[in-house]
Amino acid sequence: MESVFAQTKNHCFYLEPDLGLINSCFGLSRFRTKFSRGHLPHVFNVRCNAQQVNLKQLIQFEATPILQSVKAFAPATIANLGPGFDFLGCAVEGLGDHVSVEVNEDVEPGKIVISFIDGDNNRLSLNPMKNCAGIAAKATMELLGVRSVGLSLGLHKGLPLGSGLGSSAASAAAAAVAVNGLFGNKLTKSDLVLAGLESEAAVSGYHADNVAPSLMGGFVLVRSYSPLDLITLPFPSEKELFFVLVTPAFEAPTKEMRAVLPKNITMKDHIQNCSQAAALVAAILQGDPCLLGAALSSDSIVEPKRGPLIPGMMAVKAAALETGAFGCTISGAGPTAVAITDTAEKGKAIAIAMVDMFQKKGQLEATASVQKLDRIGARVV
């Protein structure tokens, strides 16, 4: 059967019946959706055509605000998931940042100002071009072609800085969703990833394994960065998955933690990590937390370099596994340790053991929480 082509004012679609795929081209981004057949997973891709793009307006006419103000929330994320360095990540419930935006007649049209930040201990800049939320908000305005109104932004930090929980990405994702909501949600979340990447590139490097899951929810695989190609990996809704997140009183800036990574690796380590990353993807799609934990614990490239820099980390991992966790590793660049289990009760026991070991071996106080997978991602609240 031949492909069918259809076009609207702003979109063009290609229907490929034999593959069950729809390809949609829209400005810089493209997504592909595989139709569900029985219990087959829903797969979502977004692509852009350059490693770092010059943002261009994605809608035909300048967007106009339909609301005076909007508030959005974006969840914390766990990047890398062990062997998935820079190409796997997921969102978790309960933790995250809030951003509010409003039309402000006192702000120059096409510009944005940050009116307040709280929860950051006065560490973040009010200069919008030196702030994750400000950069993403301005990038979203550019995608919407906003030139006739100015905006003001407020940021509430629910995530600690340098925690390994995607703090900068959550700010960026919430800001992008808030601005988009103010103008009638004319952009898809796939479009907003581009805005989020502008922010991440300025702060911690051009990587999507935090900002993509924070925006899109669930697990996200970065198949390629040039061109950008993101694939959501659905964890079966009927299966339970819990993340034990333990954050010690120790800051691990992403740029510093990247500096310790090896420039070259052995073929043995390459094969090991590739096989474990593949197992991780299989575990997600099959809803198998035991396999997911085993794969997550098996990074032989990044964790061995970063782990010793976080006081007590390797002892914390051992304690988590001894207490029944399916797996444990460093969340993002750290210092948060993340363990996997399948019930909240098990998670609480694992959390106690991990906090105790950070105190005993790392001489660090630590906080813990047990959270589910956030399947929704950033949203207006």
RAQUI-V738212 format. One line per field, one symbol per residue. burial: b if it has 9 or more other ideal C-beta (glycine too) atoms within 8 Angstrom, else e. Layout:
BEGIN
burial: ???
END
This chain:
BEGIN
burial: eeeeeeeeeebbbbbbeeeebbbbebebbbbbbbeeeeeebbbbbbbbeeeebebbbbbeebbebeeebbbbbbbbbbbbbbbbbebbbbbbbbbbbbbbbbbbeebeebbbbbeebeebeeebeeebeebbbbbbbbbbbbbbbbeebbbbbbbbbbbebbbbbbbbbbbbbbbbbbbbbbbeeebebbbbbbbbbbbbbebebebbbbbbbbbbbbbbbbeebebbbbbbbbbeeeeebbbbbbbbebebebeebbeebeeeeeeebbebbbebbebbbbbbbebebbbbbbbbbbbbbbbbbbbebbbbbebbbbbbbebebbbbbbbbbbbbbbbbbbeeebbbbbbbbbbbbbbebbebebebbbbbbbbebbeee
END
